[in-house]
Amino acid sequence: MNVFLIHHRSPHHASNSGYGRLLDYLDAKVVYGRTKFPFRLAKILATFHSQVMGNYNVGSVLKAIELYQLLKKRRGQKNVVHFLNGERDIRHLGFFKRSFPNTKFCATFHKPPEILKETITNTAALQKLDGVIAVGANQVDFLKDWLQLENVTYIPHGVDTKFFVPKPSIKKKNTLLFVGQHLRDFDTFNRTVPKLAARIVNLRINVVIHPAYNSKIEPHSYIDILSDVNDEELRTLYQEASLLFLPMLDSTACNSLLEAIACGLPIITSDVGGNFSYLSSTGSVLIKNESNFSVEIISLLKSQKRLNEAGEASRKKAELLAWEIVALQLDKFYKSMK
């Protein structure tokens, strides 16, 4: 069986983060859009495609051309094409399936249901998929109904458990960490931190965020805003923190949560989207009511025993989500498609 991965890397992900890490764990050919087809012509062709069926640009055109060239060389063989980001690059599946009847097409979706409904209003192309992978347990029923497909399965997002590891010797007391910007609840964060500062001695909060979002964080003397940190610096911030404080508006799979648990970090986050599945059995706290954030953070920081136990449980959960394990689940899914 030949596996082809249609890849798109989000620029905000560190090199050890993101769904693209699958490239290192699957025996597959990666389709980047490397072809001799004229870029200028591909750019013109891209303009004929509406975005209501998902993001489609000149890179998408070049990927489709490279994929056709690769499949043509393997005509008659059993092939699987996996779009790592189902929200983009998918068109012409009817043509591909007629041209290569031995090829199956699947895609992984990363956005929460509400965002998918809002950004992709025409699912005609996506309904031709042979299989769909959800990285959030909250997506499964929605994707089945939205795409009118039965072959939808939950396979969790993975994490690099060899790079993101605990380091208890550098742990700092009363130090909170906030990472990222996508679907983060900045309002809850800003309303909560003064309550924490009033109750926690020598509170420090490190915020890792893209510079374009710096203004989302209300400045305080106990907050350090950090941008453009490298992978090793990010890992150190996880390892040093007492806990990850990450209020969220919605989620499916969140890299920051995964990297935190891999570093043995307790987490206090919002009870939304797919967070429960990723954090169950970790001792982390999922919050429904905003006022409970400060209460739970203060309570957890007062108990070193709870912090230690939650950290150990987090690491054990992360080990179940190692990329090696996720890749095996994906390989099994590929082989199951008929």
C-alpha positions in Angstrom: 0.0 0.0 0.0 1.3 3.4 -1.0 0.5 6.3 1.3 0.6 9.9 0.2 0.4 12.8 2.7 -0.9 16.2 1.5 0.9 18.5 3.9 0.4 22.1 5.0 2.4 23.4 7.9 1.0 26.2 10.1 3.7 28.9 10.4 3.0 29.4 14.1 4.0 25.8 15.1 7.4 25.1 16.5 9.4 22.5 14.6 8.6 19.9 17.2 4.9 20.8 17.2 1.9 20.3 14.9 0.2 17.6 13.0 2.9 17.6 10.4 5.1 15.7 12.8 3.4 12.6 11.4 5.8 12.9 8.4 8.5 11.5 10.7 6.5 8.5 11.8 4.6 7.2 8.7 6.1 5.3 5.8 4.6 7.7 3.2 5.4 10.0 0.4 4.8 13.7 1.2 3.2 15.9 -1.4 4.4 19.5 -1.2 3.5 20.7 -4.7 6.9 20.3 -6.1 6.4 20.1 -9.9 7.6 21.7 -13.1 4.2 23.0 -13.8 4.4 26.8 -14.3 3.7 28.7 -11.1 2.1 31.6 -12.9 -0.4 29.3 -14.6 -1.1 27.5 -11.3 -1.8 30.9 -9.7 -4.3 31.7 -12.5 -6.0 28.3 -12.1 -6.3 28.9 -8.3 -8.4 32.0 -8.9 -11.2 29.9 -10.4 -11.8 28.2 -7.1 -14.2 29.5 -4.5 -13.1 29.3 -0.9 -16.6 28.2 0.3 -15.4 24.6 -0.2 -12.3 25.1 1.9 -9.1 27.0 1.5 -7.7 26.5 -2.0 -4.8 28.5 -3.4 -1.8 28.2 -5.8 -0.1 25.7 -3.5 -3.2 23.6 -3.6 -3.1 23.5 -7.4 0.5 22.5 -7.4 -0.1 19.7 -4.9 -3.0 18.4 -7.0 -0.7 18.3 -10.1 2.1 16.5 -8.2 -0.4 14.0 -6.7 -1.8 13.2 -10.1 1.7 12.6 -11.5 2.6 10.3 -8.5 -0.6 8.3 -8.7 -0.3 7.9 -12.5 3.1 6.1 -11.9 1.3 3.8 -9.5 -1.9 3.2 -11.4 -3.4 -0.2 -10.5 -1.7 -0.3 -7.1 -3.5 0.2 -3.8 -3.0 3.8 -2.7 -4.1 6.0 0.2 -4.1 9.8 0.0 -4.3 11.5 3.4 -5.0 15.3 3.5 -3.5 16.2 6.8 -5.6 19.4 6.9 -9.1 18.7 5.6 -9.9 22.3 5.8 -7.8 23.0 2.7 -6.5 21.6 -0.6 -9.4 19.3 -1.3 -11.0 19.5 -4.8 -11.5 17.2 -7.8 -11.9 14.0 -5.8 -14.5 12.8 -8.3 -11.9 13.1 -11.1 -9.2 11.4 -9.0 -11.4 8.5 -8.0 -12.4 7.9 -11.6 -8.9 8.0 -12.8 -7.4 5.9 -9.9 -10.2 3.5 -8.6 -7.7 1.7 -6.4 -7.0 4.9 -4.4 -8.8 5.9 -1.2 -8.9 9.4 0.1 -9.1 10.5 3.7 -8.7 13.8 5.6 -8.1 15.0 9.1 -10.1 17.9 10.4 -8.7 20.2 13.1 -11.3 23.0 13.5 -14.2 22.9 15.9 -17.7 22.3 14.5 -18.8 25.9 14.7 -15.8 27.1 12.8 -16.1 24.4 10.1 -19.8 25.3 9.5 -18.9 29.0 9.3 -15.9 28.7 7.0 -16.9 25.8 4.7 -20.4 26.3 3.5 -20.3 23.9 0.5 -19.2 20.4 1.4 -19.6 18.8 -2.0 -15.9 18.1 -2.5 -15.5 16.8 1.1 -18.4 14.4 0.8 -16.4 12.4 -1.7 -13.8 11.4 0.9 -13.6 7.7 1.8 -12.7 8.3 5.4 -12.5 11.2 7.9 -10.3 11.5 11.0 -11.3 13.7 13.9 -8.7 14.9 16.3 -11.4 16.1 18.8 -13.9 13.7 20.3 -16.4 16.6 19.9 -16.1 16.5 16.1 -17.1 12.9 15.4 -21.0 13.2 15.4 -20.8 16.6 13.7 -18.6 15.4 10.9 -20.8 12.4 10.2 -23.8 14.6 9.9 -22.1 17.5 8.1 -20.4 15.4 5.5 -23.0 12.6 5.3 -20.3 10.1 5.9 -20.3 7.1 8.2 -16.5 6.3 8.1 -15.5 9.0 10.7 -13.2 8.0 13.5 -11.5 9.8 16.4 -7.7 9.4 16.3 -6.1 11.8 18.8 -3.4 14.3 17.9 0.0 13.2 19.0 2.9 14.8 20.8 6.7 14.4 20.7 7.3 12.7 24.1 11.0 12.4 23.4 11.5 16.2 23.0 8.9 17.4 25.5 9.9 15.8 28.8 9.7 16.8 32.4 12.6 18.3 34.3 11.7 18.6 38.0 15.0 20.1 39.0 14.2 23.5 37.3 10.6 23.8 38.5 9.7 27.3 39.8 7.2 28.0 42.6 4.1 30.0 41.8 4.9 30.3 38.2 2.1 30.1 35.6 2.4 29.6 31.9 0.0 30.7 29.1 0.9 29.6 25.5 -0.6 30.5 22.1 -3.4 32.6 20.7 -5.8 30.4 18.6 -9.1 30.2 20.4 -7.6 31.5 23.6 -10.0 33.3 26.0 -8.0 36.4 26.6 -10.9 38.2 28.4 -11.0 35.4 31.1 -7.3 35.5 31.4 -7.2 39.3 31.9 -10.0 39.2 34.5 -8.5 36.3 36.4 -4.8 37.3 36.8 -5.4 40.3 39.2 -7.4 38.0 41.5 -4.4 35.6 41.5 -1.9 38.4 42.1 -3.9 39.5 45.2 -3.7 36.1 46.8 -0.4 34.5 45.5 2.9 35.7 46.9 5.6 36.3 44.2 3.3 35.3 41.4 5.0 35.1 37.9 3.1 34.5 34.7 4.9 33.8 31.4 2.9 34.4 28.3 4.2 32.9 25.0 2.4 34.5 22.2 2.8 35.8 18.6 3.8 39.5 18.6 0.7 40.4 16.7 -1.4 39.4 19.8 0.6 41.1 22.5 -2.1 43.8 22.9 -4.5 41.1 23.9 -2.7 40.7 27.2 -3.2 43.5 29.8 0.2 44.4 31.2 1.1 43.8 34.8 4.5 43.8 36.6 4.1 40.0 37.3 3.5 39.1 33.6 6.3 38.5 31.1 5.3 38.5 27.5 7.6 36.3 25.3 7.6 36.1 21.6 9.7 34.3 19.0 10.9 31.7 21.5 12.7 28.7 20.0 11.8 25.1 20.7 14.3 24.6 23.5 13.2 27.9 25.2 9.5 26.8 24.9 10.3 23.4 26.5 12.1 25.1 29.3 9.1 27.3 30.0 6.9 24.3 30.3 9.4 22.5 32.5 9.8 25.5 34.8 6.1 26.3 35.3 4.0 25.3 38.3 1.0 24.8 36.0 -0.4 25.8 32.6 -3.2 28.3 32.9 -5.0 28.3 29.6 -8.6 29.5 29.4 -10.1 28.7 26.0 -13.1 29.5 23.9 -13.3 26.2 22.1 -11.0 23.4 21.0 -10.5 20.1 19.3 -6.8 19.2 19.9 -4.5 21.8 21.4 -0.7 21.5 20.9 -0.1 23.6 24.0 -2.1 21.2 26.2 -0.3 18.2 24.7 3.2 19.7 25.1 2.4 20.7 28.7 1.3 17.2 29.7 4.3 15.7 28.0 6.4 18.0 30.2 4.6 16.7 33.3 2.7 19.9 33.8 -0.7 20.2 35.6 -3.2 22.1 33.6 -6.2 24.4 34.4 -8.2 25.1 31.3 -11.8 25.5 30.1 -14.2 22.6 29.8 -14.8 23.0 26.1 -14.4 21.1 22.9 -12.1 18.1 23.0 -10.2 19.1 26.1 -11.8 16.4 28.3 -10.7 13.5 26.2 -7.1 14.7 26.2 -6.9 15.6 29.9 -9.0 12.8 31.5 -7.1 10.9 34.2 -4.4 13.6 34.5 -5.5 15.4 37.6 -5.9 18.6 35.6 -8.9 20.8 36.2 -11.4 21.7 33.5 -13.4 24.9 34.4 -17.0 25.7 33.3 -17.5 28.9 35.3 -15.0 31.7 34.9 -15.0 32.6 38.6 -13.6 29.1 39.4 -10.3 29.7 37.6 -8.8 31.7 40.4 -10.2 29.4 43.1 -8.8 26.3 41.5 -5.4 27.8 40.6 -4.9 29.1 44.2 -6.0 25.7 45.6 -3.7 23.8 43.4 -0.7 26.0 44.0 -1.1 25.5 47.8 -0.7 21.8 47.5 2.7 20.5 46.3 1.3 17.0 46.7 -1.5 17.7 44.2 0.9 19.4 41.8 3.3 16.4 41.9 0.5 13.9 41.4 -1.1 15.8 38.6 2.3 16.3 36.9 3.0 12.5 37.0 -0.4 11.7 35.7 -0.1 14.2 32.9 3.2 12.6 31.7 1.6 9.1 31.8 -1.3 10.3 29.6 1.1 12.0 27.2 2.9 8.7 26.7 -0.3 7.2 25.4 -0.4 10.0 22.8 3.1 9.6 21.6 3.4 10.0 17.8 4.6 6.4 17.4 1.2 5.2 18.9 -0.9 7.6 16.9 0.9 6.6 13.6 0.0 3.0 14.3 -3.7 3.9 14.7 -3.6 5.9 11.4 -1.9 3.0 9.6 -4.7 0.7 10.8 -7.3 3.2 9.6 -5.7 3.4 6.2 -5.9 -0.4 5.8 -9.5 -0.5 6.9 -10.8 1.8 4.1 -12.6 -0.2 1.4 
